[in-house]
Amino acid sequence: MTNKREHSALTDLLHTLQIDVLEARKTKVAPEWMDFDYTPEYNKLYFILEGEGWLKAGSDEMSPAPGELCLLPAHMQQSYSTVKNRPTFLKYWCHFSASIGPYDLFQWIGVPLSIPVEDREEMAALFKLLVSLHLNDSVIARLREKSVMLEIIARYLEHVPITILQHRSEDLKRIQFIQGYIDSHMEGNLKVEEMAKASHLHPNYFIAYFKKHFGVSPLKYVSRKRADKAKILLATTTLSIKDIADQTGFKETNHFAKFFRKETGQSPTEYRSFNS
């Protein structure tokens, strides 16, 4: 995948991932199916069942065969058409957004745009379920629809190399710096003004930038990271509760215990007994 630091940054960003399925269908496309040089604001996935056709996303041209899964990312110029005198596509397809802060997932990462699917029956079953859920207007169907869409995306990504797109690299470097600063100052009293100064940003802009990319305020993020670190130390070490409190920025054990229960629903001792 990516290097370790990039992986850590992406993992944190994925806490804010929002999946929205805009359309999902199974279609035998008509002979006049075509459009050229348009740029949608949503992603598309095609799972080809039968037939032939031509797709283009950016500079990549594809003529996917049955059994291939094709990604057409949002905000990228696209074209498609049938192939003259050839059987047209029968395909499952969906339009969706996968937002991470202000950007779509595929504005952060680059992946191959077409892959062969090893278990076609399983993938077809996932798409069939997605279509069925999308046509159901119940609240439960909306929740399950997101879950199935996420599973399809995960199965796509687990079989391809993932790279950080060049035009997102500066944002990622700043995010990595902020994460590193917070991790290395966890034992102290982290203040927004100090984090902003270290990032060479005005505090007001820093707060807005942070919320935009992490989905929460800086102090809420710090609380989450402190709770995560405490859970790891409780589950994997024999350090005393006082030592763990010290390492996560709490000078008083009682204050740490109250914080931990608020974040996890358990006392530090209860968490350790169930997870170590």
Residue pairs with C-beta under 8 A, 6 or more apart in sequence:
1 7
1 161
1 162
2 10
2 162
2 163
2 164
5 176
6 164
6 172
6 176
8 176
8 179
9 172
9 175
9 176
9 179
10 108
10 109
10 164
12 175
12 179
12 214
13 100
13 101
13 108
13 175
13 213
13 214
14 100
15 214
15 215
16 99
16 100
16 101
16 213
16 214
16 215
16 216
17 98
17 99
17 100
17 105
18 97
18 98
18 99
18 100
19 96
19 97
19 98
19 146
19 149
19 150
19 153
20 96
20 97
20 99
20 146
21 94
21 95
21 96
21 130
21 134
21 145
21 146
21 149
22 42
22 94
22 95
22 96
22 97
23 93
23 94
23 95
23 134
24 92
24 93
24 94
24 95
24 127
24 130
24 131
24 133
24 134
24 145
25 92
25 93
25 94
25 131
26 49
26 90
26 91
26 92
26 93
26 127
26 128
26 131
27 89
27 90
27 91
27 93
28 51
28 88
28 89
28 90
29 51
29 53
29 82
29 88
29 89
29 90
29 91
30 82
30 88
31 82
31 88
32 82
33 53
33 80
33 81
33 82
33 88
33 89
34 80
34 81
34 82
35 78
35 79
35 80
35 81
36 79
36 81
37 77
37 78
37 79
38 77
38 78
38 79
39 75
39 76
39 77
39 78
40 72
40 74
40 75
40 78
40 95
41 74
41 75
41 97
42 74
42 95
42 96
42 97
43 71
43 72
43 73
43 74
43 95
43 96
43 97
43 98
43 104
43 106
44 71
44 72
44 78
44 93
44 94
44 95
44 96
45 69
45 70
45 71
45 72
45 93
45 94
45 96
45 152
45 156
46 55
46 64
46 69
46 70
46 72
46 89
46 91
46 92
46 93
47 68
47 69
47 70
47 91
47 92
47 93
47 117
47 123
47 124
47 127
48 64
48 65
48 66
48 67
48 68
48 69
48 70
48 89
48 90
48 91
49 66
49 89
49 90
49 91
49 92
49 124
50 66
50 87
50 89
50 90
51 66
51 86
51 87
51 88
51 89
51 90
51 91
52 63
52 65
52 82
52 83
52 86
52 87
52 88
52 89
53 63
53 64
53 80
53 81
53 82
53 83
53 88
53 89
54 61
54 62
54 63
54 79
54 80
54 81
54 82
54 83
55 61
55 62
55 63
55 64
55 70
55 72
55 78
55 79
55 80
56 62
56 78
56 79
56 80
57 71
57 72
57 73
57 76
57 77
57 78
57 113
58 76
58 77
60 113
62 70
62 113
62 114
63 83
64 70
64 114
67 116
67 117
67 120
68 114
68 115
68 116
68 117
69 114
69 115
69 116
69 117
69 123
69 156
70 113
70 114
71 106
71 111
71 113
71 114
71 156
72 78
72 113
73 104
73 106
73 107
73 113
74 97
74 104
74 106
74 107
75 104
75 107
82 88
82 89
92 124
92 127
92 128
92 130
92 131
94 127
94 130
94 134
94 149
94 152
96 149
97 104
98 104
98 105
98 106
98 153
99 105
100 108
100 213
101 212
101 213
101 214
101 215
102 212
102 213
103 168
105 153
107 165
107 168
108 164
108 165
108 168
108 172
109 162
109 163
109 164
109 165
110 162
110 163
110 164
110 165
111 156
111 157
111 160
111 161
111 162
111 163
112 160
112 161
115 156
115 159
115 160
117 123
123 152
123 155
126 148
126 151
126 152
126 155
127 152
129 148
130 145
130 148
130 149
130 152
133 141
133 142
133 144
133 145
133 148
134 141
134 145
164 172
171 213
174 199
175 213
177 198
177 199
178 195
178 199
178 210
181 195
181 198
181 199
182 190
182 195
182 221
182 222
182 225
183 225
185 194
186 225
186 226
186 229
186 247
186 248
186 249
187 246
187 247
187 248
187 249
188 249
189 249
190 219
190 222
190 249
192 203
192 206
192 207
192 218
192 219
193 203
195 206
195 218
196 202
196 203
196 205
196 206
196 207
199 206
201 209
206 218
207 217
207 218
210 217
210 218
210 221
211 217
214 221
216 224
223 259
223 263
224 263
226 248
226 249
226 259
227 259
227 260
227 263
227 264
229 247
229 248
230 244
230 248
230 256
230 260
230 268
231 264
231 271
231 275
233 239
233 244
233 247
233 248
234 244
234 268
234 271
234 272
234 275
234 276
235 271
235 272
235 275
235 276
236 276
237 244
239 247
241 253
241 256
241 257
241 268
241 269
242 253
244 256
244 268
245 251
245 252
245 253
245 255
245 256
245 257
248 256
250 256
250 259
256 268
257 267
257 268
260 266
260 267
260 268
260 271
261 267
264 271
266 274
